Every structure is written in structure tokens, then in C-alpha cells.
């Protein structure tokens, strides 16, 4: 067989492989219910598949994570992660029921089976991990600095250079002042009772910058560039993960794999669109080869 014939045979095999992959994908969609039989008898994975929808505990009042848009639809990054899970389960992102819950109910509603999973901007901690399983992280939160676009001092470098003249507002907390002084050691720190008032202090120019969540900075600066500016500094990383009931490794493994595929694999469309919409940024490019997950 000459080289040309070999190439033709190789191409035929390649096309056959692609065709087979398409058949397998269709078969997977058709046979999704059969997956339930392979889960442990008491696994939530089996229950959810047989029920035909996943029940997700979340909130509705915290943009960009979970909130109602102008049309009254529940949207946000947490909501997208719920739809990603539904797509992984049923190949249909609409097969999800969102249950509104107070942040204080994020763990109790999982442990008492009121929801299958909580996806509600929940910071992963060792203490919470004693009560529930966390999924793999789906966002790395941090503290960042929001400034005014027309201010003379609006970048981190200028805030740092201003030393003790720099004024920062932050939500009142036992570690608030120490957290700001990690990056702005000489700054004046104004601790304020609510997040809304933290921002109001900036808007009224009583402070030079507001120290808030990185996700909040990116959301506000991308949606209102004439009103807010990202000073370009973030620190103090915190991991956001979904909460699941302990002792169910089939369910935990499925959620982890679904999230991983949606963030790093071949089905990133939902995650990427949400990341750009809610944080105003393109996700980092994924390159075949060495895994970075």
C-alpha cells in the first residue's frame, strides 16, 4: 500500500470514529435513566435521575450570583451552575427546580434533604466541611478595590502611593481593618454596617475606594463603567463550592465531574457565557495537553 492509500485509510478510520462518537452521544442522551441503576441504591444520584429534575437551594437577591433580571427571571452565576448540573444529568439545563433559601439554611436544607444541593456563593471552610461535602470550587473569590472612574486616585498604585491619606470603606467585621492593611498598610479604614453603605461612602467621595468582593467589583465595573472602576488589585482568595450531603460519593463524584467538564472540558459554553456576562471577562483559554485543572 502506497502513502496515498495509507492516508485515505487513515482518514476513513477518523471519519468512522467521529460517526461512532455521534452515535454514542445520542445513545447517552437516550439511556440517561439507565445510569441510575449503576448508582448505589441509596444514592441521591439515583433519586434525582428517577425524579427527572434536580432541586437546587439558592438565593435571589445577590447579583451577580443569584438575582432576578428585568424580566423577573432568576439568573446569576450560581443559577448557571445549577443549569450546568441539570444539563449533565438530563442533557437539558431547564430540568432544575430552584428553592429560595436564607443563607443560614444553606447547610441545614442539604442535611435534611430539602434540597439535593446548595449552590449559593458558599465559601469553603474546614469547619463547614465537617457538616457537608463541598464540590470542587467553581469560583475563586477575593477582596478587591472599587473606585470612581473620574477620581484622581483610582488605581491601586496611586492608592498605595497616597499612604495614610488613602481612605477605604469596608463592611464591618472583626478582621476588616487587618484585611485592608495587608495591601494598603498605611490607609485609613472606615468600617460600615451594610454593603450598600460601603458603596455609598465611595459614591459620596467620603472614601477613595471601597473594599468589596472581587465578583462585586467586576460586576459593577463592567455594567456601570461610567460610575465604577476596578482599581486592579485583588487578594485574600476564598473558594466557592456547592454543598452536598455527606456520605454519598456517587452524587459527589458526579457533581464534581460535571463541573470539571463545564469549566475545563469540551462543554464550556454555559460557564463561559455566564463568566463573561456576570464578571465582564473572558475565561482563560484552555489548551489541550497538560491538565491545569
Beta strands, then each sheet from edge to edge (+ up, - down):
strand 1: 54-58
strand 2: 61-62
strand 3: 66-68
strand 4: 74-75
strand 5: 96-100
strand 6: 117-118
strand 7: 133-134
strand 8: 139-147
strand 9: 167-171
strand 10: 188-192
strand 11: 209-213
strand 12: 229-240
strand 13: 243-244
sheet 1: 5+ 1+ 6+
sheet 2: 2+ 3- 4+
sheet 3: 7+ 13-
sheet 4: 10+ 9+ 11+ 8- 12+
end
